[in-house]
Amino acid sequence: MKEKLILVIDDEPDICTEISGYLSAKGYQVIIAHNGKDGMKLFIQHKPILVLTDYKMPEMNGLEVLRAVKSVNKDIHVVLISGAADTKTIVEAIKDNAFDFLLKPVDLNHLLDIVKTAIAKTTVKIVQDKVRRASVNFINEVVDIGDEITVLYFAEDLDEYTVGKYELYIKKLVDEHSVKNNVVLFLKNVLYINNMGLNFLINLNDLLKQRGYALFLCALSQQVDFYLRSLGYLDFFSVDNTVENVLDRVRKKQA
């Protein structure tokens, strides 16, 4: 994906020239197509980071382009442009995850603001996905549930060999605001913990609290439960048996 490349699709050459010239002057690269089918060929070939498309075009209209783009890469935003559009069309576009809907004549300054915002959102999403994929060895999965919680399924023990990786990874997620306000550590597969692991949990709890987040420990393995209980730390943390119970607690607190 090319982070400065924008695809403009419009069957009116003058519109393409105007938008292309303006965005090029602002430091972007622009490729142009005059119909939806050619536009999709360019999209697949060149992998632009944003698509600006006219709504009313022969053969393949803007909504069809939007759906085709999302079927190839759901993270790429599409802005629809139209000379005249009724409310039904705009609502349909929003349902299909159009990033925005602009009316002609296009206010180029407003268009630039939308372009910057759309590209920034895509860039952040790409970075977040890279971070999550990089965690594959020591975290099985990261799952957001609703707007309330993010669950991290730990795959390795909590000791001097692993806590550094866990700490860096979770801190990066927090710094990038990639987690919900309630962070759940699912510890069923953690079969060993020592003082390094305990200190990691204590420090993480403090860090999240300082940043306005809440930490929950969930589905403790027998070994982790025994270790925390024997040292008197089980009640220090918010602990629950299931993710569903944590979610229920969070929602009751918010009600």
C-alpha positions in Angstrom: 0.0 0.0 0.0 1.3 3.4 -1.0 0.6 5.9 1.8 0.6 9.0 -0.4 -1.3 7.5 -3.4 -4.9 8.5 -4.1 -7.2 7.1 -6.7 -9.7 9.5 -8.3 -12.6 8.0 -10.3 -14.9 10.4 -12.2 -16.3 10.3 -15.8 -15.9 14.1 -16.0 -12.2 14.8 -17.1 -12.4 18.4 -15.8 -13.3 17.2 -12.3 -10.4 14.7 -12.3 -8.0 17.4 -13.5 -9.1 19.8 -10.8 -8.9 17.4 -7.9 -5.7 15.8 -9.1 -4.0 19.1 -9.6 -5.0 20.3 -6.2 -3.9 17.2 -4.3 -0.7 16.9 -6.3 0.2 20.5 -5.2 -0.4 19.4 -1.6 2.2 16.6 -1.9 0.0 13.6 -2.8 0.3 11.3 -5.8 -2.8 10.8 -7.8 -3.9 8.2 -10.4 -7.1 8.7 -12.4 -9.8 6.5 -13.9 -12.9 7.7 -15.8 -15.1 4.7 -14.9 -15.6 2.3 -12.1 -14.2 -0.8 -13.9 -11.0 0.9 -14.9 -10.8 2.4 -11.4 -10.9 -1.1 -9.8 -8.2 -2.3 -12.1 -6.0 0.6 -11.0 -6.9 0.0 -7.3 -5.8 -3.6 -7.4 -2.7 -2.9 -9.5 -1.4 0.2 -7.6 -2.8 -0.2 -4.1 -3.7 3.4 -3.2 -4.4 4.4 0.4 -7.6 6.3 -0.5 -10.3 6.3 -3.2 -12.3 9.4 -4.3 -15.1 8.3 -6.6 -18.0 10.0 -8.4 -21.4 8.4 -7.5 -23.2 8.6 -10.8 -21.2 6.8 -13.5 -22.1 4.4 -16.4 -21.4 0.7 -16.0 -20.3 0.8 -12.3 -21.6 3.5 -10.0 -19.9 4.9 -6.9 -21.7 2.6 -4.5 -20.6 -0.4 -6.5 -17.0 0.9 -6.5 -17.3 1.3 -2.7 -18.4 -2.3 -2.2 -15.7 -3.6 -4.6 -13.0 -1.7 -2.8 -14.1 -2.9 0.6 -14.3 -6.5 -0.6 -10.6 -6.2 -1.6 -9.4 -4.2 1.5 -11.8 -3.2 4.2 -9.3 -0.8 5.7 -9.2 1.5 2.7 -11.6 4.4 2.9 -13.8 5.6 0.1 -15.2 9.1 -0.3 -18.1 9.5 -2.7 -18.7 12.7 -4.7 -21.9 13.6 -6.5 -23.6 16.5 -8.3 -26.9 15.6 -6.7 -27.8 12.9 -4.3 -30.9 12.1 -2.3 -31.0 11.2 1.3 -31.6 7.5 0.5 -28.4 7.4 -1.6 -26.4 9.0 1.2 -27.8 6.7 3.8 -27.0 3.7 1.6 -23.5 4.9 1.2 -23.0 5.3 4.9 -24.4 1.8 5.5 -21.8 0.5 3.1 -19.0 2.2 5.1 -18.4 5.2 2.9 -16.0 7.5 4.7 -17.8 10.7 3.6 -20.2 12.0 0.9 -19.4 15.3 -0.9 -21.5 17.3 -3.2 -20.2 19.1 -6.3 -18.8 21.6 -6.8 -16.3 20.2 -4.4 -14.8 22.6 -1.7 -11.2 21.7 -2.2 -10.1 22.9 1.3 -12.8 20.7 2.8 -11.8 17.8 0.6 -8.2 18.1 1.8 -9.3 17.9 5.5 -11.2 14.7 4.7 -8.3 13.2 2.8 -5.9 13.8 5.7 -8.3 12.3 8.2 -9.1 9.3 6.1 -5.5 8.5 5.4 -4.5 9.0 9.1 -7.2 6.5 10.2 -6.0 3.9 7.7 -2.4 4.4 8.7 -3.2 3.9 12.4 -5.2 0.8 11.6 -2.3 -0.7 9.6 0.1 0.0 12.4 -2.2 -1.5 15.0 -2.6 -4.7 12.9 1.1 -5.0 12.5 1.6 -4.8 16.3 -1.1 -7.4 16.9 0.3 -9.8 14.3 3.7 -9.4 15.9 2.3 -10.7 19.2 1.6 -14.1 17.8 4.3 -16.0 19.7 3.3 -14.9 23.2 -0.2 -13.7 22.9 -2.7 -16.0 21.1 -5.3 -13.4 20.3 -6.4 -9.8 21.1 -10.1 -9.4 21.0 -12.2 -6.3 21.4 -15.7 -6.9 22.9 -18.1 -4.0 22.3 -16.8 -0.6 23.3 -16.0 -1.8 26.8 -13.2 -4.3 27.0 -10.1 -5.7 25.2 -9.1 -9.3 26.0 -5.5 -10.4 25.6 -5.1 -14.2 25.6 -1.7 -14.9 27.1 0.1 -17.9 25.6 3.4 -18.0 27.7 4.4 -18.1 31.3 5.0 -15.0 33.4 8.7 -15.0 34.3 12.0 -13.2 33.6 12.0 -14.6 30.0 8.6 -13.2 29.0 7.6 -10.2 31.0 9.7 -7.8 28.9 7.9 -8.8 25.8 4.5 -8.6 27.4 5.3 -5.2 28.9 6.5 -3.7 25.6 3.6 -5.0 23.7 0.9 -3.9 26.1 2.5 -0.4 26.6 2.6 0.0 22.8 -1.1 -0.8 22.6 -1.9 1.7 25.4 0.3 4.4 23.9 -1.5 4.0 20.5 -4.9 3.9 22.2 -5.5 0.5 20.6 -7.3 -1.0 23.7 -10.6 -0.3 25.3 -10.9 1.3 28.7 -11.0 -2.1 30.4 -8.1 -4.5 29.7 -8.5 -8.2 30.5 -5.6 -10.6 30.7 -6.8 -14.2 30.0 -4.3 -16.3 31.9 -5.6 -19.9 31.5 -2.5 -20.9 29.5 -0.1 -19.3 31.9 1.2 -22.4 33.8 4.1 -20.7 35.7 4.6 -17.3 37.4 7.3 -16.0 39.7 8.2 -12.7 41.4 9.1 -11.2 38.0 5.7 -12.0 36.7 4.0 -10.7 39.8 5.9 -7.4 39.6 4.9 -7.1 36.0 1.2 -7.5 36.9 1.5 -4.9 39.7 3.3 -2.4 37.5 0.8 -2.9 34.7 -2.1 -2.4 37.1 -0.5 0.9 38.2 0.3 2.0 34.7 -3.2 1.4 33.4 -4.8 3.1 36.4 -2.6 6.2 35.8 -3.7 6.2 32.1 -7.4 5.9 33.0 -7.8 2.2 32.2 -8.9 -0.7 34.4 -7.1 -4.1 34.6 -8.8 -7.4 35.1 -7.3 -10.9 35.4 -9.5 -13.6 34.0 -9.6 -17.5 34.0 -6.5 -17.9 36.1 -4.7 -21.2 35.8 -4.4 -23.3 39.0 -0.8 -22.4 39.2 -1.3 -18.6 38.9 -4.3 -18.7 41.3 -2.2 -20.6 43.9 0.7 -18.3 43.6 -1.3 -15.1 44.0 -3.4 -16.5 46.7 -0.4 -17.8 48.7 1.3 -14.4 48.6 -1.9 -12.5 49.5 -2.2 -10.8 46.1 -5.4 -12.4 44.8 -7.6 -9.7 46.3 -5.1 -7.0 45.1 -6.3 -7.5 41.5 -9.8 -7.5 40.0 -10.2 -11.2 39.2 -13.0 -13.1 37.5 -13.6 -16.6 36.1 -14.9 -15.7 32.7 -14.7 -12.8 30.2 -18.5 -12.7 30.3 -18.4 -12.0 34.0 -15.9 -9.2 33.5 -18.1 -7.7 30.8 -21.2 -7.9 33.0 -19.3 -6.2 35.9 -18.1 -3.4 33.6 -21.6 -2.8 32.1 -23.2 -2.7 35.6 -20.7 -0.2 36.7 -21.4 2.0 33.7 -25.2 1.8 34.1 
